[in-house]
């Protein structure tokens, strides 16, 4: 598996560290809209523990610790290990991230 | 046919032509009391215990490929019960006790070999942690011995005792641990379950669940047609999320790839199982002579059953650090299996929010050693609708309740367990 870092080019995957699914969004504490704490609890339970565990193309966070030390968002097929795209994550290279709409 | 020294001698004298099939190859019936999805060690053991222990014999095991073609045929065959946390300690010791009588129970040679495991420690802090774990084991009636460097040197004289960065200071020994022949475990349970009336149906992939108006699962759709079921049990570690998704469930599980390695066969060298405490490397020697070893997960979600080079390098570096002579042995084979990595590193054996559907999942990379106990407690759950006392903490809702069983203390980051 080789990962095409948008800053460094194609590098072997040993330079990268994996975080996981890039889809879940951290819930806001105001998520219950005043309806009660159990909805906040449900939302955090879902965010922290439950996973889609996609068999197919998945958006995921990688960290290029052995290179530019940027956080990246990759689309990768978990069944074939094929990378579809690799872009900068929010905060990693503002110009590129802005173009990616994050 | 019962296997014994006499049946072996008789077959030998007749040119080994008299052996009969070890299990039938039946067509699926239209309905079973219990359908188990997954013909690996856990699914087959569950069927065996349902028939043998709980008197439920109208049972089918559905396997999409051939039995034992998943993780049951891909592990490194280690059995042990050296766990430190409530929930795990008793459960794995139950498993160890079942391993010790498995060959008599099943009338099958599963080559259980209690050759011992030594977990090496390399720092004062690690020694303290191992001493604590050993004490926990002994309080629970499990054998454990804390060895110092001199005692380790007597047992394992070939290790590298001159590593300045990670000196071998001692190890935690469990003598009753060891290895077993993984394929024989699958075949032994299949044969014993078959003898008790269980249908083992191979090349039968589950493609969906049949549900009634109340939402209860009443059967499964398969590549060989619809099969009705009183209850359905899932024992498909590696693919749990995919199967559960067919019933609309999301699980606290990620699928990750773990690699394993075998060297060319050499003469007897390694007496038991050795683990390197400063990196992640473990090794044992199979009866064929190959060194069987492994280490960390690759670390990224995968269903591909193959890994990548960086972990291969990392595992081999771990081996070289404690046992430099391993560098003279050539690697023969390498493969990957898909692990159900749960959010706390411990398994889930429970009912699900879907009526009639039962879950046995989240084995991370400790599933093989658990095979007999997993079968027993899952059969108990399916038969009685309540958890077995040794699996009472492996509940699906423990994450919501904050009652995690996190041996490694990594939190909800499955690739670090």
Contacts between the chains, C-beta under 8 A, distances in Angstrom:
chain1	res1	chain2	res2	distance
A	1	B	308	4.8
A	12	B	309	7.2
A	12	B	310	7.0
A	13	B	308	5.8
A	13	B	310	6.2
A	14	B	308	7.9
A	14	B	309	7.1
A	14	B	310	3.1
A	14	B	313	7.3
A	17	B	299	7.5
A	18	B	299	4.8
A	18	B	300	4.3
A	18	B	301	8.0
A	18	B	415	6.2
A	20	B	254	7.0
A	20	B	301	7.2
A	20	B	413	7.5
A	20	B	414	7.8
A	20	B	415	7.2
A	21	B	301	7.5
A	41	B	400	7.9
A	45	B	399	7.0
A	45	B	400	5.1
A	48	B	343	7.8
A	48	B	399	7.8
A	48	B	412	5.2
A	49	B	252	4.3
A	49	B	343	5.0
A	49	B	399	4.4
A	49	B	400	7.5
A	49	B	412	5.8
A	50	B	250	4.6
A	50	B	251	7.1
A	50	B	252	5.8
A	51	B	241	7.1
A	51	B	250	7.0
A	51	B	251	7.2
A	51	B	252	7.0
A	51	B	253	6.6
A	51	B	254	5.3
A	52	B	241	7.6
A	52	B	250	6.7
A	53	B	241	3.6
A	53	B	242	7.7
A	53	B	251	7.1
A	53	B	253	6.1
A	53	B	254	5.4
A	53	B	255	5.6
A	53	B	301	7.0
A	54	B	301	7.4
A	55	B	241	7.8
A	55	B	242	5.5
A	55	B	255	7.6
A	55	B	303	4.8
A	58	B	301	6.2
A	60	B	300	7.3
A	60	B	301	6.9
A	76	B	300	7.8
A	78	B	255	7.4
A	78	B	301	5.0
A	78	B	302	5.4
A	78	B	303	5.3
A	78	B	304	7.2
A	79	B	303	5.0
A	79	B	304	6.0
A	80	B	304	6.5
A	81	B	302	6.8
A	81	B	304	5.4
A	81	B	306	7.9
A	81	B	308	7.8
